[in-house]
Structures are given as C-alpha cells and as structure tokens.
C-alpha cells in the first residue's frame, strides 16, 4: 500500500503541474485537459484508498 500511495502522490503532483503549466503558458488542447482530469481523479482516488488502508492497518 505504501508503494501505491507514493506512486499516486507523484502522479497527482505531476498532473497538477501539467494543469498549472497549461493554464500559465499556453492553453492545452481539449483532449489533453480531459485526459489530465481523468488521471487526476484516478490518482486522487488511489491516494485516498491507500492512505485510509494504511491508517486502518496501523491502528
């Protein structure tokens, strides 16, 4: 679970950086924004799942 937590956190961070760069530099194409949103949602769900699972395991 710890590995899933780290990977999902890195994926979420890179997704947020891509989103920020797209807003600041030049607009991204519509498909790129949509794919980035799907990846961001999946990474957030995986991060929450792994964090809760580790917290319950350690309790």
MOHU-V786693 format. One record per residue. N is the residue number from 1. NEAR is the number of other ideal C-beta (glycine too) atoms within 10 Angstrom. Layout:
n:N near:NEAR
n:N near:NEAR
This chain:
n:1 near:14
n:2 near:9
n:3 near:8
n:4 near:15
n:5 near:17
n:6 near:12
n:7 near:14
n:8 near:20
n:9 near:16
n:10 near:12
n:11 near:17
n:12 near:18
n:13 near:11
n:14 near:14
n:15 near:20
n:16 near:13
n:17 near:10
n:18 near:17
n:19 near:17
n:20 near:10
n:21 near:11
n:22 near:15
n:23 near:11
n:24 near:7
n:25 near:8
n:26 near:7
n:27 near:9
n:28 near:16
n:29 near:9
n:30 near:8
n:31 near:8
n:32 near:13
n:33 near:14
n:34 near:11
n:35 near:14
n:36 near:17
n:37 near:12
n:38 near:10
n:39 near:16
n:40 near:17
n:41 near:12
n:42 near:14
n:43 near:20
n:44 near:15
n:45 near:11
n:46 near:17
n:47 near:19
n:48 near:12
n:49 near:14
n:50 near:19
n:51 near:15
n:52 near:11
n:53 near:14
n:54 near:14
n:55 near:10
n:56 near:9
n:57 near:8
n:58 near:6
n:59 near:5
